[in-house]
Amino acid sequence: QCDWSSDVCSSDLSSIDAEFLSFAFQPGRPEQILAGGMDKDGKSIGLMRSEDGGVNWEKSDETGIYYDLEISRASAGVVYGLTEKGISMSRDGGRTWTSLGALPGKVFDIALSPSKENTLYAAGMKGLSISRDGGSTWEKAHETDEPASAVYVSGDGGVYAFIVGAGLVKAEEPSLSWTTKANDFQGRAIMRIAGLEGKPG
């Protein structure tokens, strides 16, 4: 079992008494995992780190509850985290963090460009936004102002997003010319889009 009062826990992932909300895997090193979430009382378990595929875990940060974690494929050591306090960035693999500037409203999901170090996307109440300067400034990535609930960028630069009223849409970096992939969701919203080997699932 995990003792959250200590900084290290040695446990099988399935036996950890916590709700994990986010996972991020080091590109090319699937045994290196970052995870975030909350305990049974709704309190942050901090940023958890495993170097052996989830058998042993170490607590490395207590900034807040990490709802999303994204490891950069364009710059080694760079990680972005979405917490209740906003978006933060780490340049040392998640050990220390810097809070970014003003966000484009309430954000639900973030994604990083695989080729542009400072380019990230944010899906939120004010639609789909893009920052090309590491989160300092934001602009629209899609013309609609309707809420966007999820965003994902594949390894080949395909940007996928779910936008209320538009459905699942796709564009290619850097042009961001959007096409609709599916729109019959019967009032439901996709909250996460994931991919395997560069292909969205």
N, C-alpha and C positions, 0 to 999 in steps of 0.2 A: 504494500500500500504506500501511497505518497503522503508525506508529512509536509503540508504547505508552509509550516512555520520555519522549515529549513530551506537552504538554498539548493539542495540537491535531492533528487528523488530517484530511486532505482526501482523500476517497475515495468511490467508489461503495459503497453498503451491501453489495452482494454480494461485494466484494473484501476486506472487513474480516476479518482472520484471528482471529475470536473467535466464541464461542457466545453469542448473545443469548438471555436468559431472560425478559426483560420489556420491554415497550414501553408508553408512555403518550402520548396525543396531546392537545394543548391544545384544550379545547372551542371550536369555531368557528374554530380555526387549525390545520388538519391539517398544515401545514408545520413546526410546532413540535413536536418529538419529544423525549421522554426515553427512554433505554434503559439497560439494565444487563445484566451477564453476566460471563463469565470468558474468559481467554485459553486457548490450547491446553495450558498447564501447570496449568490449574485455578485460576489466580489472578484476583482481581477486576480488571476493567477500569475500575472506578469507575462513576460515573454519567455517561453520555454525553449530550450535548445537541446537537440540530441545529435550526437556524432556517430551513433551506431544503429540508425534506422528505427529509433523509437523505443529501444530497450531501456536505456538510461537517459534521464532528463536533468538538466540544470537550469535553474532560474537565472536569467541574465539581465532582466530589466523589469521595472514595476511602474512604467509610465501610465498604464491604464489597461482597459480591456481592448485587445487587438481584434477588431472585427474583420480586418483583411490585412494580409501581409504579401508583399510583392518583392521578389529578389530580382535585381536588374540582370538582364542578359547582355547589356551593353557595357557595363562597368563593374569590375570585380569588387565585391564588398559592399555595394550599394543596396540598401533595402528601404522600402517605403512601407509605413504602417498606418492604417486607418484606425483611430480610436475615437472615443466619445469627445475628446478634446480637439480633434481635427486630424490632419495628416502630418506625420513626422518622417524625417529621413535620417538614415544612419549610413555612414561611410566605412564602418568597421564591422560589418556583418551583424548588426543589431545590438552591439554592446553599449554604444552611446548614441543618443538621438538629438536631433534639432527640429524644433517645431517649424512648419512652413508658415507662410503668411496667410492672408485672408482667403477663405474658401469660397467657391461658387455656390453658396447656400448649403443646405444639409446634403451630405454625401453618403451614398449607400455602398459604393463599390469603386475600386480604383484598378488601373492596369497601366503597365509600362510598355513603351516602345522597345522592341528587341534590338534596334539599331541606333537610336538616338538617345544618348545618355540622359539628357535633361527633359525628355518628352514624356508626359504622363497624362492619363485620361481620368476623368471623374464622372461617375454616373450619380445623379442626385435629383433633388426636387426641382431644380431649375434647368433640367435637361442634361445633355451630354456636353462636357467641357473638356478643353485641352489646354495644357500648359507646356510651353516650349522652353521654359527657363527654370525648370526644377520646382515649379509650384509657386513662384513669386507672383506671376500674373496669369490670368485665365481668359479664354475666349470660347465662343461656341464652337463645338466640333460638328454639331448637327443643327440644322436651321430651326427645328421646333423648340418651343419652350416647355413642352410637356415633360413630366418627370421621366427620368431614365433610371432603371433599377439595377442594371448590370452592364458590365463592359469587360471585354477580353481581347487581347491582342495575341495572335498566333506568331510562331517563330519566323514566318515569312512576311510579316507585316500586315496581315489581314485583321482589320478591326471589326469586332462583332459587338453589338449592343442591343439591349431590349429597351424600347421606348414606348411609353403608354400611347396608344392610338396609332402608332406606326408598326409595332411588332418587333420582330427580330430583323435587324438591319445589318448590312455589311458594307465596308469600304476598304480600300487599300491605302496604305501609307505611300507617299505623303499627300496624295491628291484629296483623299477623303470625299470621294464621289460615291454617294450612298445608293444602295439597292436594297429592296425588301426581300428577305428570304422566306418569311412566314408571318402571317398576321391574324390567323384564326386561333386565338387563345381563350375565347369565351370569357373575357373579363379577368383572366389570370395574368400574373406578371412573373417573369423569370427573374430570380434573385441571384443566380450565379451561372456563369458560362465558363466551362473548363475545356481544356484541350489535352490531347495525348499525342506526343511527337509532332507538335505543330499543327495538329488537326483538331478543330473544335468538336466537343462531344455534346 
